[in-house]
Amino acid sequence: MIGVCRKGDVMSISASEKPLSKVFTSDYRFTIPSFQRSYSWHDAQMWQLVNDVMDACALHDGPYFLGSLILVHDERGMHQVIDGQQRLVSLSILFSILLALEEDPQLTSSLEGLLMEVGDKLRGINAEPRLTLREQDEGFFREYVQQGDLEALFDLRETDIHTQAQRNIQGNTRCAYDILARMQDDERRQFAQYLVNDVMFVIVTTDDISGAYRIFDVMNMRGMPLTPSDVFKAKVVSSISPAARDAYARYWDEIMEPMGDDTERIERFFKDLDLIATKAPLCESLIADFMDHVLERYMRKGEGIEYIDEVLRPYAIANEIIHRPGESLLPDDVVDLLIGLNDYPSKDWHPVAMWVLVHSLKGLDDPDTVVFERQRTDHEREHQVKVHDAQRLRDVLASLDRVTGTDCLNGKSELERRTRSSTIVRDLNKGVPLQRIAGFHVDGDEQRLAMLHLRGELSIDSNMKRLLLIRANEQLSGGRITRPRSLNAVPLIPVRIQSGSDFADWPAGQCDYWAERIGNYVLTQSTRKSMEGLDDFQTRRARILRSPSSRQFPLTRVIGELEKLTPQFLQLRQHQIVELIAQAWNINPGELGSLAEPQGQSDRIGASAHRSRRTSKRVTVGEVVRAGLLTVGDRFVWNRPRKHEIWRITVTESGFRGENGTEYATPTSAARAIGGSSASLNVWKRESDGRALSDIWKTYRTSM
């Protein structure tokens, strides 16, 4: 620990390094001040956090630092969080998920202690949550995350959630649950142990809030730290003879200029170079590892110039081609493949694409080679980049698209994706024929899992839904379709179903069933926000088709020919989209089973076919009835003694029926119709045995 403490009105500062096991204890009572912004992380940040910790756990090469917490210790003994809210909330979500998935009593007790202080009268410690959010989100976070009621959280629909922070909490919990639930028990326990014992914070504490903000400013806003490129340039250029040193220093800057000051891109570029050179999927410490594993061999031989000419320039040009393929002078079909790869949210395909571009294009090491489209002189036309192995280039990029798509859809971790890339690069270096490269093989289990995901509810972000629809539309049209600048995947069914809407008359549960299936989504230039409040199909259709660019896509254009949207149409559309994606990714039809779903059986198939593993998907009543955990006619009671009320609902084949005959698709909707916006499924107890409905839901999810 380091500290500064002076008497009088001068603030005191202390800083210490602690693992999470020492952070989430009674030593700290975290609270988010009302003037702070709300919880704003989305699933991309949560996904990154989980995968970073998973990768660090797999390597287990020392602690993983999660940055600093800046706290103000006030007179009430609370620690106001000035910097670190997003990470503290996200870590609490991880603890809650690990608790929900754990069956060992000792481990569950430890995880509960990270979320809530049980209290100790002798020590004067009150029972309370470790972290208190802003007032508008405090109750939501406590009930669903800190008290571990994930089943109730997953049952909430869009209309049940009142703030963006609450939406982020639900979305991020779903994201992390879907990653952690597919791990084996022992693997998940190793992850939990690493998370608690080896993930570290530097905690900076002061008693003065203005001083805390000055600390935050100094730590986060000032100075221009060196990029990895600056460090590597100094190392390489220093090894070059004085006569050529200045020229090559300028040349290095010229090569790296297109990346500008985008530190994230620069770091990724050198991590990809490290993978290509060492075949190691991950770079634990970029600067140290790259210097030792890559640059040292050139420095030892006095080949700094060779490194810049033969490695840095060709791969930097390849990287630039990847970032703006449409401006390159490559053949149209190669450009189309690269544009398609850029649709993916993951960039772990970059090392393979960079390798094959460098080994398929002539003259990338020559400064006179013209790679990008611009007004060219006759001399420059003579030096236009040429492809010397066009077929291999196309085949590698096509194979890369297939494995990248299935890996993204199946939720593979960064370590798994980069391991695949490293094995592909290794085999390409050895000259292994494409059909024998193991990294390009998608086995039967991977194919089945990908297609089962497509057929069920998609626990993926909007960018991945957009990509799937692009692939299906282009497969149907037979080639690439020019994408407008703004292109979104929006649902055909409105998120909020109002009385009087076309969709209010659909059978109970049908709108919920289709809400997150790919058949319900369509490509359009209209945004999801612009679709809010459009309750009937005709107005939604008009908004979707308003831009001519939207009508370029055949699966969007066909919506204009439809007078009425029905579950039957969505079923046919779902079948068509899944088949088109299977064709685009060259999935063996023998691995798919029958994609046809008999009319009226969609909910049954949805329950049995798409659930290849435990996920955060909302549980439906019909699924639980078919699993034998509920029986049609079972009655559930909500006893409200303070209000002197007792409410009952009865299980039907696809929902619940209230005592007045009202039908409800979900237990939460039944509870909120009676008790208001704060009620959830956990209020219902089965009349015959007193078992909580949330416990039945969890049992069903565990058995998936």
N, C-alpha and C positions, 0 to 999 in steps of 0.2 A: 504494500500500500504506500502511496505517496500522499502527502497532505500539506495544506497551507492553512494555518489558523492564527488569526491575530485578534486581539481584544478590541473593544470599542465597537464602532460602527463599520468596521472593515469586514467584508464577508470572509467566511472560511470555505475552503475547498478541499475535498478529499477524493482520491481516485484509487480504485482497487479492481483487480481482475478476479472474477468469480464464475464458477460453473452455474448452470441453471438450478442445480440442486441446492445452491446457497442463495439464489436470487428469489425463488418462489418459496419463501419461508416467512415466519413471523418477524424477521428482521426488517422486512419492507412491507409497507401498506401502500400499494400503488393506487393513485387516483389520477384520472384525466381531468385537468382543469376545464371549466366551461368554455374558456376562450380558445381552446385548442380545436383544430378541425376534427371532424368525425373519422371513424375507421374507414379508410379509403382503398386498402389493398384489394385487388381483384384476383381472380383465379390464376392469372399468369404469374403474379408475384408469389402466391401461395405454392403453386406448382414448383417454382424455382427454389423456394426455401426447402421444401420437402426433398426435392431431388438433390440439392446441394448437400444436405445433411446425409442423405442416403449414400451418396458417392463418397463423402468423407468417412462415413462409417465403414464402407466397403474397403477403403484404403487403410483406415485406422492408423494413420501416420501422425499421431499427435492430436492436440485439441483443434477445434474449429471455432474461429472467432466470428462473432455475430455483430461486431461493432460496439459502439458505446451507448450507454443510457445516461442521459443528463437529467438529474433529479433535483428538486428543491425540497428540503426537509423542513416542513412548516411546524408551527407551534402546537398543532394538534397531533403531532407524531406521524402525519401522513407524508408520503413521498409523491409530490406532484411531478408528473412525467412531462418534461419539456421536449425531449427527443427520445423516441423509442416506442411510442404507442403502437405503431403498426406491427412491430415485431412481438411485443408483449401479448397483444390480442391474438395474433396468429399462433404463437406458441401455446397459449391457453387452449385454442381450438385443437391443436395437435394432442395435448394432454387429454382432452375430453374424448377424442376419437380413440386414442390408445386405451383409455379406460373402458369405452364401450365395447372394444374388441377383445378385452382381456378377461380371462376366466380364473386366473390365479388370485386367490384372496389377498395374499401379501402384496402382490403387485398392484391390485386394484386399490388397496389402502394407500399405497405410496402415491399413486396417481391422483387419488382424491385429495391428498394433502397438498399437491402442487396447485390445485384449483381453489380449494377452500381451506381456511383456517378453522379447525374443529373447536378451538377454544380451550382455555385452561384457566379455571378460576384461581388456582393457587398462584399462578404466574401473572395473573391479571390480564390475560389475553382473551379478547372477545371472539366468538365464532363469527366469521365474516369472510367474504371472498378476498382472494389475494389482490385482485385488480378490480377497480370500480370505474366504469365508463361514464361518459356524460349522461346527464339525467334522462334524456330522451331515449337512450339505448341501454341504460343500466339494467332495467328489469328484464328486457329481452335477452341480453347476454347472460345474465345470472341464471334465468330459468332454463334456457336451452343449452348453453355451453358449460357454465360452471357447475350446474347441478346435473349435467349429463343427460338431458332429455333429448337426445338426438332424433329419436323416432318422431316426437312431436315437431321438431324443427324440420325434418324431411317432409312431413305431411302438409306443411304450410304452402299455400299457393301465393301467387303474386299479389292477389288482392288482400291477403292476410298480413302483409308486411308494410310498415308505415314509413320507414326511412331508408335512404340509400345505404347507410351503414349496416342496417339489419339485412338488407339484400346481400351486401358483401359478406356478412357473417355466414348467411346460409349458403351462398355460392362457394365460398372458400372452404366451408366445412364439407360440402359435397365433394369438391375437388380433392381435398386431402384424404377423405374417407375412401374414395375410389382407388387411390394409390395404396394406402396402408392396408386396406381390406384384402387385397390380392396377395399380400405377403404371407409366407408360412409363419406359424406361431413363433418358432424359435428365431426366425429372421426378424420378425417385428419386435421381439423382446430385445434383441441385440440393438436394433435401431433405437428403442426407447432408452436403453441403458446408455448408449452413446450420446443421445440427445440430452439426457439429464446430467450426465457426469463429465462429458467432454466438450459440449458446446458452451462457449464462454462469452461473457459480457465484460467490457470495461465500464465500471459504474463510476460516474463522476457526480458527486453530491455537493451541493452548496446550500446555504441557508438564505440566499438572496436571489430573488427571481430575476432581477435585472442582470445580475452577474451571470446567472445561468444562461441567459440569452446571449451574453457576450461570449461565453465559452462556446455555445452552439455556433455562433457566427465564426469564431476563429477556427473551429474544428471542421466546419463544413463549407464555408463560403469564401475563404480567402486563399490566396496563393494559387499558383498554377503548377501542380506536381508534374514531374517528368513522366512521359508516357513510356511504355516498354520500348517503343521505337527509338526514343531519345537515348535510352540506356544502351540498347544494342548498337546503335549508330556510333556512340562514343567508343564502345569496345572494338568494333570492327575497324573504324577509321583510324584509331590509334595504332593499329598494326600495319597500316599502309605506309609506304615510304613518304617522307616529307614532300617530295616533288609532286606526288599524285594525291596527297591527302586532301587538300582543299577542293580539288575537282570532284573527288568521290564523295566528299561530304555534301557538296551541292547536288550531286547525282542521286544520293540517297534521298535527300529532301524532295527532289523531283519525282522519284519513284513513288514515294509515300504521299505526295501532295493530294491525290484524289480522295484519300481517306480523311483529309482535313484534321480536325481536332476531335474526331469521334473516337474517344478512348475505348468505348466498348467494342467498336469494330476493329480497332487496331489490336486490342488484346486477343480478340477471337482469331484474327488473321495469324498472329504468331503462335497461338495455341494449335491452330490447324497445321501450321508449318512444323511444329514440334511433333504432332501425330504422324505427319508424312515422313519425317526424318527418323523417328524413334519407334514408330508403330505402337506407342503407348497411348491408350485412349484418353487419359486425363493427365493434366499438367498441374500438380499440386501447388507449386510455387513457380509462376510463369518465368519471372526474371532469372531466378537461380537455376531452374531446370533447363531453360532454353540456353543459358550461357554454358552450362556444364555439358548438356547432351548434344547440342547442335553446333554452337559457335566455336567451342573449344577445339574441335578437330580441324577447323579452318585456321584458327589462330595459331595452333601448334605447328602447322605447316607453312605459315606465312601466306595464306591464301585468302586474305580479306577481300581483294579485288575479285577473285573468282567467286566468292560467296555473293557479292553484290550483283555481278554480271550473270551468273549461272543459276542462282537460286532466288535471290530477293526480287529481281526484276521480273523474270518469267512468272513467278507465283503471284506477285502483286498485280500484274496484268491479268492473269487468270481470275484473280479475286474481283477485279474491276469488271471483267466480262460477266461474272456471276451477278454482280449488283446492277448492271444495266445491259442485259443481253440484247434488248431491242435496238440499241444504238450501235451494236457491234457489226462487223462485216462478215460474220459467220453465215453459213447456209441457213435458209429459213427454217428447215426442220430441226436443226440444232438450236436455233434461237427459241423455237416453240417449246422444246424440251426444257430449256433453262428457265423460261418464263413459267412453265408449269411447276418446276421444282421450287421456284420462289414463292409459290402459293402456300407452302407448308410453314406452320408456325415454328417448327424446329429448323435449325441451320446446321445440324450435325452431318448433313450430306456434303457440305462444302469441301472437306479435304479430298473426297473421292473425285468430285467435279474438278477441283483445282488440278489434281494429279493428271486426270485424263486430258484436260485442256493443254497443260504444259507438254504432255507427251504426244499430242495429236496435232498441234499447230506449229508451223514453221516460223522461225525467226523471232520468237518472243524475247530472246536475249539481245536482240538487235534494236537499238534506239530508233533506227530508221523505219522499222516495220510499222505499218499503219493498221491499227486494229479497230478503230471506231469511225463511224460515218461522219464525214464533214466535207467541205469543199476541198478537193484534192488537186494538186498539180499533176502533170504527166509523170514526173519523177516519183511522186508518192503513189500513184496508181501502180507503178511497177513494183512497189514494195508493199502492196496490200497483203495482209496476212493470208496464208494458204493452209488448207487442211491436208495432211499427208496420210491420215488413216481415218477417213470419214466414217467408215462403217463401224469401226470399233468405238469411236466417239459416240455415235448414235446409240449403239447397243448398250454401252455402259450407262449413259444417261437414262435410257428407257428402263433398264434394270434398277437403277438407283431410284427412279420415281416409284417403282412398284414397292420396294422394300421400305422406302421412307413413308409411303402412304400407310402401309399395314402397321409399321411401328408406331406412327402417330396415333392411328385409330385404336391400337391395342394398348396405348398408354405406356410404352416402353420408357424407361428412365434414360437420362442423359448418358449414364455409364453404359447402358446396354446399346444405345444407338451409336455411341462413339466406338465401342468395342467392335460393332459390326463394321463401321467405316475403317478401322485400323486393320481388320482382317482382310477386307477387300483391297486396300492399298498394298498390303503385304503380298497378296496373291498376284495383283497386277504387276508389281515390281518383279515378281518371279516369272512373269510371262505365262501364268496359268490360263488356259482357255476359259472364256467367259462362262460357259455352261458348267465348268467344274469349280468355280469360285464359290466357296461355301457361304460367304457373306451375302451373296445374291439369291440364296435359296430361301424361300418362304415355305416352311413345312406345313403339313396338313393341319396340325393344331393351331398354328398361327393363322392360317386361312379360315378355319372354322370360327376362331375367336373374332376375327375381323368381321366376318359376315353376320355372326350372331349380334355383334354390336350394332351393325347397320340395321338389322331387323328390329331391334328393340329401342328403348329410350337411349338417346345419345348423351353421355356425360362428357361432352366436349364443348369447347368454347365456340363462339360465333364464327371465328375465322376458319375453324376446321369444318363447320357446317357449310360455309361458303365454298371452301375448297371441294367438298364432296359434290356439291351441286354443279360447280364448274366442270369437274371431271365427267359427271353424268351428261351434262348438256353437250360438251365437246365430243364425247363418245357418240352421242346420238346424231350430231351434225356432221361427224366425220373429220373434224379438224379444229384447230384453235379458233376461238371466237375473240375478237378484239374486246378487251375489257374496258368499260368506262372508268373514269378516275374513281368514282364512288360506286361500289357494288356491294350489296348487302344480302344476307340471307334472312328473310322475315317470315313469320308464320302466317299461314292462311287463316287459321282460327284466331280470333282476338284473345289476348291474354285475360282480359276481364269480360266475362259473359254477362251482359245486362239483360234484364227482363225486356221482352219485345225484340231481342236480337234473333236473327235467323237460327242461331245456334242454341238458343234457350230450349228449343223443342227436341234437341237430340237426346237419345237415351242416356240415362244417368251413367256417368263415368266415361262416356265416349270422348268428350272434349279433353278430359284429363289424359285418357289413353293416348290420344294423338299429339298432345302438346309438344313433346320433345322427340317425336319420330321424324325421320328425314322426309317422309312423304308429305308432311305438313309444311315444309319450308320451300321457298321459291326465291330465285335471284331477281333483284330489282335495284334500281338506283334510289328508290325511296328508302328512307331510314326507318328503323323500328319505332323511333319516337314519333315520326310523322304518321305512323299507322295507329297511334293511340287514339281512342275515342271513336274509331270506325268500327261499328258493331255488326253491320250487316255485310254479307258477302259482296253485293254489288258495289258498294263504296270502297271496300278493300280492294276488289279487283281493279277498279278504275285507278286507284292510287298506285297499285303495283305496276300497271301498264302505262302510266302517264308519260314516261320517257320513252322515246323510240329506241334508245340504247337497251332498255330492259327487254324489248321485244326481239332482240337479236337471239335470245336464248330460247330454244324450242320448248323446253319444259316450262318456261314462263309464258311464252306466246299461247300455249294451249289453254291457259287459264281464261283467255279472252273468249274462247269458244264455249265456255261453261256457264250455263244460266244459274245453276244451283250447286253448291258444294255439299256432298254427302259423304258419310263414312265409307260407302262403297267405292266412290271415286278415289278417296285417299288410299284405300287398300290397293287399288290398281296402280296408283301413282307410286306408292311405296315399293311394290313389286318391281315396277319398271326401273326405278332409280337404283335399287339394289342390284338388279341384273346388269345395268349399264356400268356401274362401278366395278362389278366382278369382271366384266369384259375389259375395262380399262386397265385393271391391275392383273389381268391374266390369271385369275383365280380358277383353278380346276373345278368345273361344275360338279365333279364327283365328290368334292370336299364340302359342297354347300348343303346337300340334302335338298328336299323340295322347298322352293320359295313360295309356292302357292299356299294361300291360307283360305280354307273354305269359308264361305260367307257365314257370318254370325259366330265364327270361332276365333276371331282375332284376339280377344282377350285371353282365351285359353292358351293359344300359341304364344302370345306375348309373355305369359307367365312361365311356360315350360321351356321355350326355345331360347329366348334371348338371355336368360339368366345363367350365364356360364360361370359367374362368380358373384360374390356378395358385392352389391353396389349401393349407392345412396338413393337409388330410384324410389319414388314414392310408392309405398305398398298400397295395392288396391284390395278392396273387400273381396272381390271375386277370386283373386289369387289365394287369399287366406282360406276362403271357403273350400276351394278345390284342394288345398293342401291338407284339409281335415282339421285345421286349428279353430275354425268357426263352423257353426251349423246354421243354415237358414232357420230363422225363428228364435235364435239366441237373443236374450234381452240384456241390455246394458243400462245401468242406472247411474245417475249423477245426483248424489245426495248433497244438498246445500242447506245445512242446518241453520246457519245464521239468517238465511232468507226464508227458512221454513218451507223449502221447496224440494221436491223430488221429481227428476225428469227421467224419462225412459225412451230408449230407441230400440228398434228391432232390426236384426240383420236380415237383409234380402239377398238375392243372388248377386247383385252388383252394387249394393250400398246399404243405407239405413233408412228406416221409416220412423218418423216421429209419431207421437201419440195422436196428433191431429191429422195424420195421413201424409204429411210433407215428406218428400223424398230427398235424401242427402247422399252425395257421391262419396264424401269423405267424413271421417269422424270429427275432424276439426270444423268443417262447415256446419255440422250438426251442433257442436258445442258453441260456436260463435253465434248461431242463430238464436240460441237460448241465453247465453251468458255474456255476449258482447265480444269486442275485438281482442280481449286478452285471453280468452278461453282456448284450450287446445285439446288434443285427443287424450291427454293423460287424466282427464277428469272422469272418464268412463270406466266403470267396474262391471264385470259380468255378474249378473244377478245370481246365477247358480253357484258360483264358487268364489266370487270376490276378486277374481284375477283382473288386473289392470289391462286395458286395451293396449297401452304402449308396450307392456311386457309380451303380449301375444304378437304384436307387430315385430318386436325384436327377435322373438323365437323364429318367426317365419324368415326374417332376413338372415339370421344365422344359419338356417338350414338350406339356403340357396346354393 
